[in-house]
Amino acid sequence: MQTVFSVGTDALAYGMVLFVISIGLSVTMGLMRVVNLAHGAFAMIGGYIASYAAHMLGFGYAVAILLAVAGTILISIPIERFLFRRIYGAPELTQVLMTIGITFCVIGIANYVFGPTLKTIPLPDMLRGPVDLGYRSIAAHKLFAIACGVVVAGALWFLIDRTAFGVKLRASVDNAAMAGSLGVRTRIVYAVSSAVAVGLAAFGGIVGAELLPIEPYYALRYMVTFLVVVSVGGAGSIPGALLACLVLGAIDTTGRYLVPEYGEFFFYLAVITIVCLFPNGLLGRKR
Amino acid sequence: MKTILLSAVAAVALCGSAYADTIKIGVIGPFSGPFAIQGKNFKAGIDAYMALNGNKVGDNDIEIIYRDVPQADPAQSKALGQELVVKEGVQYLAGFYFTPDAMAVTPLLEQANVPLVVMNAATSAIVTKSPYVVRTSFTLWQTSAPMAKVAKERGVKKVITVVSDYGPGVDSEAAFTTTFKAEGGEIVDSIRMPLSTNDFSPIMQRVKDSGADAVFAFLPSGPTTLGFVKAYNDNGLKDAGIQLLAPGDLTQESDLPALGDSALGMLTTFHYAISHDSPENKIFVEAARKAIGNPAELSFPSVGAYDGMHVIYKMIEATGGEQDAQKAVDAVKGMAWESPRGPVSIDPETRHITQNIYLREVAKAEDGSYINKEIATFEKQGDPGLAAAK
């Protein structure tokens, strides 16, 4: 019984880390309709800035996170203005080519500037080391990641479902011309949501860095995982992404505990089954 | 097409010695991509050797030609090997970070009359594939088997092994398991995990549930080792007194700054530590750090490359610049020298390097950097893997 709880806790933690890292991509793919393969690249940029701010400039963890999120958004502004804006509404293949190109450029630049070694983001003492839960001990930073996941999910849901901005965003996505003629400044709406998505990517990169360490190939290494989460959850659906992460986290963790030699078999079996049963993802909208 | 290619190989092989003023050495390794740091280390080792020993052997100038295979890719490796031999006219092939890449080139050697010096690829069987293969790195059998003896000496009775599920991981598991059982120890469970694993908590739970006194682990050096060592600490295994034992791939020097305090006290067995205390090593490290640029990036493949160059220089000296693979390989059989890693020799039977394996502990140096501190030595270790395969 203790083992069941224990594996369950691991599954929850892993699922939440997945959620925090992938949710930005769900926003770009579902709400902005851009297949953004550069998502991992932005997460990596966030990680690098946070690592640099903490190690070289001596800032604390919280400041490093803020700096990294702001810095990544700043870097993304010219990219959004000059590159992404050309591919809104373009065929998926064009989007894929453009964003994978950006990813390779970012990998090259990161390798050149920061070198190929692993970078860490030093955690504050509070998040370091194990915390005793009674039936087992768990890394404090995992609890932090779970909390981050809950907060991000709640905030995003509120922003998209309950605010005026959310209404404008959904309107722009569904029918940009109509929304524009009703006075919604779609360009600004797109720019802001792109910034939010990039900010989330950077935040996820930092919070998840303990599990997925920052190095130049980060951007490509975990791309499949991000895409799987989005397609299983249903692009653009926050509850869908959350559900997908929890389900996939549970399957992956349990599989790894019971039969590690099967590798990712159960993970991808689950993905195939879900995608067959729900072609639009668990909670995705019909197109 | 194939006949043309083969006759071209033969033609080059026959007239290769005619213009012997510049001797070309073809080096294949990962110089871009996720493993670029290992290729950089090859280059640093080679550059360091040439900086210290000159770029001439006798009257012959030495020229190195690099070819990039970013990830394990046997087909590309073979194509590049062929190109180096046929178009560039190299007299020696060297490098090779991955086993499959080295294996793919071995069928070319006899026909091309070219020796191959393996500077890293660590599966035992490579040297059996051609009589022209010499290896100056290590094998996982060589580095993992002494750890079983360490475990026994330290009173560990029950061990669980956890390895990445691919060739070297399986080798490492077999080496440890065989030796530990021979020493009278018990293996309670053996876990093989996929290479792509990034959350190790469930694995640590398995380790905990198995009731073992120690866990023997192998993962390839790089990003995943960080997650593994952290999970080991965070899941309370360290506090529970379950020892973590591993070959030195887990604590390669270029990963140590990232591992930091969480790796302190970890025990590994390996053939080379940058902190190795000898005059030869001081000279090597200084030259190699200069060559690589960023001292933090220096790691074990550099020493394999450095000694590989030593072997090739000896081959060139013995053949006087003539292209004669058999003579070249014969010249280095039994050759012994003082490497930066300690005393080494080329086993005349296997053509694999015989060397000391060191037990090391991750420690903090006086300047605050992390090092693999050598605390015990297993002298003159051959490759038990070849014996086991027979």
Interface residues (C-beta under 8 A of the other chain):
Chain A: T3 S6 V7 D10 A13 Y14 V17 N111 G115 P116 T117 L118 K119 T120 G129 P130 R136 S137 I138 A139 H141 K142 E210 L211 L212 P213 E215 P216 Y217 Y218 R221 Y222 D252 T253 T254 R256 Y257 P260 E261 G263 E264
Chain B: G33 P34 A36 I37 K40 D165 I191 R192 M193 P194 S196 T197 N198 D199 S201 P202 I203 Q205 R206 D209 G222 P223 L226 G227 K230 A231 N233 D234 N235 G236 D239 S254 D255 P257 A258 G260 N294 A296 E297
